[in-house]
Structure formats: C-alpha cells, structure tokens
Amino acid sequence: MASLVNSWAGYTSLIVFIFAYFLVIFEDRLHLKKSKPVILTGCLMWAIIGIYEAFVGGGHRRTCKAHDRGDRGAVLLYPCGYDLY
C-alpha cells in the first residue's frame, strides 16, 4: 500500500494545512472567518489525496468498497431501530 508520508501529496497537504492554520491565527487582521480557510483547506487536501491515489493507487480500492457496503447497511439500519423505540 502506498504511503502519503514521504510523497509529494503528503508534503503538499502539510504545507496547505500550515498555510490555513496561519490564516486562522490572523483572522482578525484579515477580516476572515475561521470556517472559510478550514473548509477550503479540507477540500483542497481531499483533492490532493484523491489525485495522488488516482495516479499511484494503493490497490485497496476493492476492499474499501466492500467495507463501505457494511457501513452503509449499518447507517440505514440505525434509524429503523431508533424509530421503534
């Protein structure tokens, strides 16, 4: 499985995170709400990791799909049990 620790995606995500952290620190001077850089950074980091996985790929796509099916089933069954009580 590919590791993000020593890859371009890991370093880029870390730089983006640090930049967003500084934006949050200086929110008063920049007249910027905390949520804007945090949401933008989260989306950008997901995009970076998605691009990395698309090119490098870890071969774990099928196992993730199988695992997600079980999670979806649990999420769908929880409200049914909740409504009964």
Backbone torsions as a table, in degrees:
resi	resn	phi	psi	omega
1	MET	NA	138.2	-179.1
2	ALA	-73.4	144.2	-179.3
3	SER	-108.8	139.0	178.9
4	LEU	-86.2	-7.4	-173.0
5	VAL	-64.4	-47.4	-177.2
6	ASN	-109.7	36.2	-179.6
7	SER	-117.1	169.6	178.8
8	TRP	-65.0	-31.3	-179.3
9	ALA	-68.6	-38.5	178.9
10	GLY	-65.6	-46.6	179.7
11	TYR	-66.2	-40.0	178.8
12	THR	-65.6	-42.1	178.3
13	SER	-63.5	-38.2	178.2
14	LEU	-65.7	-41.3	178.3
15	ILE	-65.0	-42.9	178.5
16	VAL	-62.9	-40.9	179.4
17	PHE	-63.5	-44.9	-179.8
18	ILE	-64.0	-40.0	177.7
19	PHE	-62.1	-44.0	178.6
20	ALA	-66.1	-34.7	178.6
21	TYR	-63.7	-41.3	176.6
22	PHE	-66.8	-34.9	175.6
23	LEU	-63.1	-38.1	178.4
24	VAL	-68.6	-39.1	179.7
25	ILE	-62.8	-42.2	-176.4
26	PHE	-99.0	32.0	-177.2
27	GLU	-63.6	-34.2	-179.1
28	ASP	-67.9	-41.5	-179.9
29	ARG	-71.8	-31.9	-178.2
30	LEU	-89.3	-8.2	-176.6
31	HIS	54.8	52.1	-175.9
32	LEU	-129.8	134.8	177.0
33	LYS	-74.1	151.6	-178.3
34	LYS	-62.8	-33.6	-173.0
35	SER	-68.1	-30.9	-176.4
36	LYS	-64.6	-52.3	178.6
37	PRO	-68.7	-29.1	-179.4
38	VAL	-69.3	-45.5	179.1
39	ILE	-65.8	-44.6	179.9
40	LEU	-62.5	-41.4	179.2
41	THR	-65.7	-42.7	177.9
42	GLY	-59.4	-44.5	178.8
43	CYS	-65.0	-42.1	-179.6
44	LEU	-65.6	-40.6	179.1
45	MET	-67.5	-38.5	175.5
46	TRP	-62.7	-39.5	178.8
47	ALA	-65.6	-42.5	178.8
48	ILE	-61.4	-46.1	-179.7
49	ILE	-67.4	-36.7	177.0
50	GLY	-64.5	-41.4	177.2
51	ILE	-64.8	-42.4	178.7
52	TYR	-61.4	-45.7	-179.8
53	GLU	-66.3	-32.6	179.4
54	ALA	-67.7	-37.7	-178.6
55	PHE	-85.3	-42.9	-176.1
56	VAL	-90.5	-49.0	179.3
57	GLY	62.0	140.2	-178.8
58	GLY	-107.2	-2.6	-177.7
59	GLY	75.2	13.3	-178.0
60	HIS	-109.9	20.7	-178.4
61	ARG	-67.6	-43.0	-178.2
62	ARG	-66.8	-38.6	-179.8
63	THR	-68.5	-33.5	176.9
64	CYS	-66.4	-39.9	179.1
65	LYS	-63.7	-42.5	179.6
66	ALA	-65.5	-38.8	179.1
67	HIS	-68.3	-37.5	-180.0
68	ASP	-65.5	-33.7	179.2
69	ARG	-60.4	-42.5	178.6
70	GLY	-66.0	-38.6	178.6
71	ASP	-66.1	-40.4	178.6
72	ARG	-63.4	-39.8	177.8
73	GLY	-61.7	-41.4	179.1
74	ALA	-66.1	-39.1	180.0
75	VAL	-66.5	-35.9	179.6
76	LEU	-75.5	-31.1	-179.3
77	LEU	-80.2	-25.5	-177.8
78	TYR	-60.6	-48.9	179.6
79	PRO	-63.0	-30.2	178.4
80	CYS	-64.1	-46.2	178.4
81	GLY	-67.6	-35.2	179.9
82	TYR	-66.2	-38.4	-179.3
83	ASP	-71.0	-28.6	-178.8
84	LEU	-69.7	-30.2	-178.7
85	TYR	-94.8	NA	NA
